[in-house]
């Protein structure tokens, strides 16, 4: 059998920036084991698979090691593929995830806006297990549905921090978000998830379901700009909408091909 495969750089308007994701359109769901093998073979942070069901698309996301509950950049990439490569008509795409519910994407020129549920954060003590993860101590710590989020004094902390991956991998979570107020944008972040097969994710859309409501409260703003300060970097526009967030970004196509199984 053969299946289409696209690779898209998400949350960027240029090649070799943002976060690369693989997108595999399917006509019916394959065995979970095969989906995981394809994601491992792609060896990207995420591979998105989707199947059209009526007027919406069921979507799932796999790292090289595990299936995850939500992935923003691979959802953005899947929407880009549908709009630009797979002939989807109209300006809206209705995705559905059995793990995360309804996830809509709308097109606004060359920007794509993700409509995601917020992540509810609970402040937690700064335990030794958290302190050991980085060479700088956070000023606040939180736990969301899948991730820890650590808050630092300034953007320089986020740029210069040294992660301790053995300690991070021991945390019982998908990964760890680190964040601070930005110098030129409203807030900045990085994301580490060695326990999920991702040493450092270049741009993490789903992390902004935690970051957006948090910084909306801190900055008393509902519309914000954000950068993820990985080597590839990514730029996002974020809006707090009560129990949901809008996360907007651009994307560009890197390759199109076929998988043979």
C-alpha positions as CSV (number, residue, x, y, z in Angstrom):
1,X,0.0,0.0,0.0
2,X,1.1,3.6,-0.5
3,X,-0.1,6.7,1.3
4,X,0.5,10.4,0.7
5,X,3.0,12.2,3.0
6,X,3.6,15.9,3.3
7,X,6.2,17.8,5.4
8,X,5.3,21.3,6.5
9,X,7.2,23.9,8.5
10,X,4.6,25.4,10.8
11,X,4.5,28.7,12.7
12,X,6.9,30.3,10.1
13,X,6.7,32.0,6.7
14,X,10.0,30.6,5.5
15,X,11.6,27.2,5.0
16,X,13.8,25.8,7.7
17,X,12.1,27.8,10.4
18,X,9.3,27.1,12.8
19,X,8.4,23.5,13.6
20,X,8.4,20.7,10.9
21,X,5.5,18.3,11.0
22,X,4.6,15.3,8.8
23,X,1.0,15.1,7.6
24,X,-0.5,11.8,6.3
25,X,-4.0,11.9,4.8
26,X,-5.9,8.6,5.1
27,X,-9.2,7.3,3.8
28,X,-9.6,5.0,6.8
29,X,-7.7,4.5,10.0
30,X,-4.7,2.1,10.0
31,X,-3.6,-0.1,12.8
32,X,-2.3,1.9,15.7
33,X,1.0,0.0,15.5
34,X,1.5,1.0,11.9
35,X,0.7,4.7,12.7
36,X,3.4,4.6,15.4
37,X,5.9,3.0,13.1
38,X,5.3,5.7,10.4
39,X,5.8,8.4,13.0
40,X,9.0,6.8,14.2
41,X,10.2,6.5,10.7
42,X,9.5,10.1,10.0
43,X,11.5,11.0,13.1
44,X,9.9,14.4,13.5
45,X,8.4,15.8,16.7
46,X,4.9,15.0,15.4
47,X,3.2,13.2,12.6
48,X,-0.5,14.1,12.1
49,X,-2.9,11.6,10.5
50,X,-6.4,12.5,9.5
51,X,-9.5,10.8,8.0
52,X,-12.5,12.7,6.6
53,X,-15.7,11.8,8.3
54,X,-18.6,13.7,6.7
55,X,-18.0,17.4,6.9
56,X,-15.2,17.1,9.5
57,X,-11.8,15.4,9.8
58,X,-10.8,13.1,12.6
59,X,-7.2,13.8,13.6
60,X,-4.5,12.1,15.6
61,X,-0.9,13.0,16.5
62,X,2.1,10.8,17.1
63,X,5.6,11.6,18.3
64,X,8.3,9.0,17.4
65,X,7.4,7.2,20.7
66,X,3.8,7.9,21.7
67,X,0.4,9.2,20.6
68,X,-0.4,12.6,22.3
69,X,-3.6,14.3,23.3
70,X,-3.1,17.5,21.3
71,X,-0.5,19.0,18.9
72,X,-0.9,22.6,17.7
73,X,1.9,22.8,15.0
74,X,0.8,19.5,13.4
75,X,-2.8,20.6,13.3
76,X,-1.7,23.8,11.7
77,X,0.3,21.7,9.2
78,X,-2.7,19.4,8.5
79,X,-4.9,22.5,7.8
80,X,-2.2,23.9,5.5
81,X,-2.1,20.6,3.5
82,X,-5.9,20.5,3.2
83,X,-6.2,24.1,2.1
84,X,-3.2,24.1,-0.3
85,X,-2.6,20.5,-1.4
86,X,-5.8,18.5,-0.9
87,X,-8.4,20.7,-2.4
88,X,-10.4,21.6,0.7
89,X,-12.9,24.4,-0.2
90,X,-14.1,27.2,2.0
91,X,-12.3,29.1,4.7
92,X,-12.8,26.7,7.7
93,X,-11.8,23.2,8.6
94,X,-13.5,21.2,11.4
95,X,-11.1,18.8,13.0
96,X,-12.2,16.4,15.7
97,X,-10.0,14.6,18.2
98,X,-11.3,11.8,20.4
99,X,-8.8,13.1,23.0
100,X,-9.3,16.8,22.8
101,X,-12.7,17.4,21.1
102,X,-13.6,19.9,18.5
103,X,-10.6,21.8,17.0
104,X,-11.4,24.3,14.2
105,X,-9.0,26.1,11.9
106,X,-9.9,29.1,9.8
107,X,-7.9,30.8,7.0
108,X,-7.2,34.5,7.1
109,X,-5.0,35.3,4.1
110,X,-1.8,33.3,4.6
111,X,-2.5,33.0,8.4
112,X,-4.2,30.0,9.9
113,X,-6.1,30.4,13.2
114,X,-6.4,27.4,15.5
115,X,-9.4,27.4,17.9
116,X,-8.4,25.2,20.9
117,X,-9.6,24.6,24.5
118,X,-7.6,26.3,27.2
119,X,-5.4,24.3,29.6
120,X,-6.3,24.9,33.2
121,X,-3.2,25.4,35.3
122,X,-2.7,24.8,39.0
123,X,0.2,26.5,40.9
124,X,2.5,24.0,42.6
125,X,5.4,24.2,45.0
126,X,8.9,24.4,43.4
127,X,10.1,21.0,44.4
128,X,13.7,19.7,44.1
129,X,12.5,17.6,41.2
130,X,11.7,20.8,39.3
131,X,14.8,22.7,40.4
132,X,17.0,19.9,39.2
133,X,15.6,20.2,35.6
134,X,17.4,23.5,34.8
135,X,20.4,25.5,35.9
136,X,18.2,28.4,36.9
137,X,15.5,28.4,39.6
138,X,12.0,29.4,38.4
139,X,10.0,32.1,40.2
140,X,6.7,30.2,39.8
141,X,5.7,26.6,38.8
142,X,2.4,25.2,37.5
143,X,1.0,21.9,36.4
144,X,-1.6,21.6,33.6
145,X,-3.3,18.6,32.0
146,X,-0.2,17.2,30.3
147,X,2.7,19.6,31.0
148,X,4.6,21.5,33.8
149,X,5.1,25.2,33.2
150,X,7.9,27.1,34.9
151,X,8.0,30.9,34.9
152,X,11.3,32.9,34.9
153,X,12.3,36.5,35.5
154,X,13.1,37.6,31.9
155,X,13.7,36.6,28.3
156,X,17.5,36.2,28.8
157,X,16.7,33.4,31.3
158,X,14.8,31.5,28.6
159,X,17.4,32.0,26.0
160,X,20.4,31.1,28.1
161,X,19.0,28.3,30.4
162,X,20.7,24.9,30.4
163,X,18.2,22.0,30.5
164,X,19.1,18.9,32.5
165,X,17.5,16.2,30.3
166,X,17.9,13.2,32.7
167,X,16.0,15.1,35.4
168,X,13.3,16.4,32.9
169,X,12.7,12.8,31.7
170,X,11.8,11.7,35.2
171,X,8.9,14.1,35.5
172,X,5.5,12.4,35.0
173,X,4.3,14.7,32.2
174,X,4.4,15.1,28.5
175,X,7.0,17.8,28.9
176,X,8.0,21.1,30.5
177,X,7.2,24.6,29.2
178,X,9.5,27.4,30.4
179,X,8.4,31.0,29.9
180,X,9.0,34.7,30.7
181,X,7.8,38.1,29.6
182,X,9.2,39.0,26.2
183,X,11.4,42.0,25.3
184,X,9.9,42.5,21.8
185,X,6.8,40.3,22.0
186,X,4.4,39.8,24.9
187,X,5.9,36.5,26.1
188,X,8.5,33.9,25.1
189,X,8.9,30.2,25.8
190,X,10.7,27.0,25.1
191,X,9.5,23.4,25.4
192,X,11.3,20.2,26.4
193,X,9.9,16.7,26.3
194,X,12.5,14.0,26.3
195,X,10.0,11.6,28.0
196,X,7.9,11.9,24.8
197,X,10.8,11.5,22.4
198,X,11.3,15.3,21.8
199,X,14.5,16.8,23.3
200,X,13.4,20.4,22.5
201,X,10.4,21.1,20.4
202,X,11.0,24.0,18.0
203,X,7.5,25.5,18.3
204,X,4.7,24.0,20.4
205,X,1.2,25.2,19.5
206,X,-0.5,23.2,22.2
207,X,1.8,24.7,24.9
208,X,0.1,28.0,24.1
209,X,-3.2,26.7,25.4
210,X,-1.4,27.0,28.8
211,X,0.7,30.1,28.0
212,X,-2.1,32.3,26.5
213,X,-4.5,32.3,29.5
214,X,-1.6,32.6,31.9
215,X,-0.1,35.7,30.3
216,X,-3.5,37.2,29.6
217,X,-4.0,37.3,33.3
218,X,-0.5,38.6,34.0
219,X,-0.5,41.3,31.3
220,X,-4.2,42.1,31.5
221,X,-4.4,41.6,27.7
222,X,-6.5,39.3,25.6
223,X,-4.6,39.6,22.3
224,X,-0.8,38.9,22.5
225,X,2.2,38.1,20.4
226,X,4.6,35.3,21.3
227,X,7.9,33.7,20.2
228,X,9.3,30.3,20.9
229,X,13.0,30.7,21.3
230,X,14.3,27.4,19.9
231,X,17.1,27.4,17.3
232,X,14.5,27.5,14.5
233,X,12.2,30.0,16.3
234,X,8.6,30.5,15.7
235,X,6.2,33.4,15.8
236,X,2.5,33.2,17.1
237,X,-0.4,35.5,17.6
238,X,-2.5,34.4,20.6
239,X,-6.0,35.5,21.8
240,X,-7.7,34.5,25.0
241,X,-11.3,33.7,24.5
242,X,-12.5,32.6,27.9
243,X,-12.5,28.8,27.9
244,X,-10.8,28.6,24.5
245,X,-7.8,30.2,22.8
246,X,-7.1,31.3,19.2
247,X,-3.5,30.6,18.1
248,X,-2.5,31.9,14.7
249,X,0.5,31.1,12.6
250,X,1.8,30.7,9.1
251,X,3.2,27.6,7.4
252,X,5.2,26.6,4.3
253,X,5.5,23.3,2.4
254,X,8.8,21.5,2.4
255,X,8.1,18.2,0.7
256,X,5.4,16.0,-0.8
257,X,5.8,12.3,-1.4
258,X,4.5,8.8,-0.8
259,X,4.9,6.1,1.9
260,X,5.1,2.5,0.8
261,X,4.0,-0.1,3.4
